[in-house]
Amino acid sequence: MGAGGRLDNKRLKGSRVEQSFVAWAKMRAKRLPQVKLGIGDDAAVLATDGNDVVITTDSLMDGVHFESSRVEPRRIGRKLVGVNLSDLAAMAAEPVALFLSMCLPERSGQGNTETLAAEIYEGVCEAAQEYSVALAGGDTNCWKGPLVLHMTAVGRTRQDIVWKRSGAQPDDWIVVTGPLGGSISGRHLDFHPRVDLAASLRGVIDVHAAMDITDGLSIDLLRMCDASSCGAILDLATVPVTGAARELAKTSGKSPVEHALGDGEDFELLLAVPPEEVDKLKALVGAENAIPCGVFTSRTGLWSREGAKLRQLASTGYVHGR
């Protein structure tokens, strides 16, 4: 199960299996009035008498999202908090509480397992304190398999505002909140979910659609286009690229922009913003945190512009195992 209401199981990859399962799951789930927004976005929204509740959930697995033999447990705990809060940020939700569940590998000596659990927990607590969110409960088990962590994050709406993937409109600008690519070099573990930035935009900027970039800009942009029944044209010359992506490009056989389009686990926000709001957005958060790199269009599909040339762009995405 992927984050929030998505059920998009990032590790299925190959996209055809993934997308067909999401479509089936969305139809199969029973629709009830208390669920205002279910499968298909970064989080689910549940109706309440006051502010609506926003819930997301994500799992991290040893050998898929990190390698426990090479990464300090506290960093793993911090990442688990970060990926969940990133989903809440993508919905413009205010974080409230976290629930942590751990499936710990049985190791020789009880102390080893307890030490691992304690270090992960400390990382979770550090991140929770940093973002003023409560760690409210969870579950712990031991088994003969690898380390598996699971977290559910609970947030709430403010001003009755919820950002969705499905609101992008033709002529909206494609905006990202930071440079992309090269997260395998370490940023996929050490990043700051855009909770504060989302809070500063909520109710101030007219954001038509939003999601966080987890599987790569191109594949996540295509998902937003599909949800919004529109297309997009990326201006490749303006796609922001990290220094880490430029370094990887020296040996990977890919260009820096290819890394930016497909590496994934950037945890920046992808926004659809009407053109008249873009300058206001830059003034509010800084130009380095609001980078236009294309436009949504009524022409369906994903396209790239290089100079005067327009060509169809294949969506790419990469899932990190470290």
Secondary structure as the mmCIF struct_conf table of DSSP 4:
data_model
#
loop_
_struct_conf.conf_type_id
_struct_conf.id
_struct_conf.beg_label_comp_id
_struct_conf.beg_label_asym_id
_struct_conf.beg_label_seq_id
_struct_conf.end_label_comp_id
_struct_conf.end_label_asym_id
_struct_conf.end_label_seq_id
BEND BEND1 ALA A 3 ALA A 3
TURN_TY1_P TURN_TY1_P1 GLY A 4 GLY A 5
HELX_RH_3T_P HELX_RH_3T_P1 LYS A 10 LEU A 12
TURN_TY1_P TURN_TY1_P2 GLY A 14 SER A 15
HELX_RH_AL_P HELX_RH_AL_P1 ARG A 16 ARG A 28
BEND BEND2 ALA A 29 ALA A 29
HELX_LH_PP_P HELX_LH_PP_P1 LYS A 30 ARG A 31
TURN_TY1_P TURN_TY1_P3 PRO A 33 GLN A 34
STRN STRN1 VAL A 35 LEU A 37
TURN_TY1_P TURN_TY1_P4 ILE A 39 GLY A 40
BEND BEND3 ASP A 41 ALA A 43
STRN STRN2 ALA A 44 LEU A 46
BEND BEND4 ASP A 49 ASN A 51
HELX_LH_PP_P HELX_LH_PP_P2 ASP A 52 ASP A 52
STRN STRN3 VAL A 53 MET A 61
STRN STRN4 ASP A 62 ASP A 62
TURN_TY1_P TURN_TY1_P5 GLY A 63 HIS A 65
STRN STRN5 PHE A 66 PHE A 66
TURN_TY1_P TURN_TY1_P6 SER A 68 ARG A 70
BEND BEND5 VAL A 71 VAL A 71
HELX_RH_AL_P HELX_RH_AL_P2 PRO A 73 ALA A 90
TURN_TY1_P TURN_TY1_P7 MET A 91 ALA A 92
HELX_LH_PP_P HELX_LH_PP_P3 ALA A 93 ALA A 93
STRN STRN6 GLU A 94 PRO A 105
HELX_LH_PP_P HELX_LH_PP_P4 GLU A 106 GLU A 106
BEND BEND6 SER A 108 GLY A 109
HELX_RH_AL_P HELX_RH_AL_P3 GLN A 110 GLU A 130
TURN_TY1_P TURN_TY1_P8 TYR A 131 SER A 132
STRN STRN7 ALA A 134 TRP A 143
BEND BEND7 LYS A 144 GLY A 145
STRN STRN8 VAL A 148 ARG A 156
STRN STRN9 ARG A 158 ARG A 158
TURN_TY1_P TURN_TY1_P9 GLN A 159 ASP A 160
STRN STRN10 ILE A 161 ILE A 161
BEND BEND8 ARG A 165 ARG A 165
TURN_TY1_P TURN_TY1_P10 SER A 166 GLY A 167
TURN_TY1_P TURN_TY1_P11 PRO A 170 ASP A 171
HELX_LH_PP_P HELX_LH_PP_P5 ASP A 172 ASP A 172
STRN STRN11 TRP A 173 VAL A 176
BEND BEND9 THR A 177 GLY A 178
STRN STRN12 LEU A 180 LEU A 180
BEND BEND10 GLY A 181 GLY A 181
HELX_RH_3T_P HELX_RH_3T_P2 SER A 183 SER A 185
TURN_TY1_P TURN_TY1_P12 GLY A 186 LEU A 189
BEND BEND11 ASP A 190 ASP A 190
TURN_TY1_P TURN_TY1_P13 ARG A 194 ARG A 194
HELX_RH_AL_P HELX_RH_AL_P4 VAL A 195 LEU A 201
TURN_TY1_P TURN_TY1_P14 ARG A 202 VAL A 204
BEND BEND12 ILE A 205 ILE A 205
STRN STRN13 ALA A 209 ASP A 212
BEND BEND13 THR A 214 ASP A 215
HELX_RH_AL_P HELX_RH_AL_P5 LEU A 217 SER A 228
TURN_TY1_P TURN_TY1_P15 SER A 229 SER A 229
STRN STRN14 GLY A 231 ASP A 235
HELX_RH_3T_P HELX_RH_3T_P3 LEU A 236 THR A 238
BEND BEND14 VAL A 239 VAL A 239
STRN STRN15 VAL A 241 VAL A 241
HELX_RH_AL_P HELX_RH_AL_P6 GLY A 243 SER A 252
BEND BEND15 GLY A 253 LYS A 254
HELX_RH_AL_P HELX_RH_AL_P7 PRO A 256 GLY A 262
STRN STRN16 LEU A 269 VAL A 273
HELX_RH_3T_P HELX_RH_3T_P4 PRO A 275 GLU A 277
HELX_RH_AL_P HELX_RH_AL_P8 VAL A 278 VAL A 285
HELX_RH_3T_P HELX_RH_3T_P5 ALA A 287 ASN A 289
STRN STRN17 ILE A 291 THR A 297
BEND BEND16 SER A 298 ARG A 299
STRN STRN18 GLY A 301 GLU A 306
TURN_TY1_P TURN_TY1_P16 GLY A 307 ALA A 308
STRN STRN19 LYS A 309 GLN A 312
#
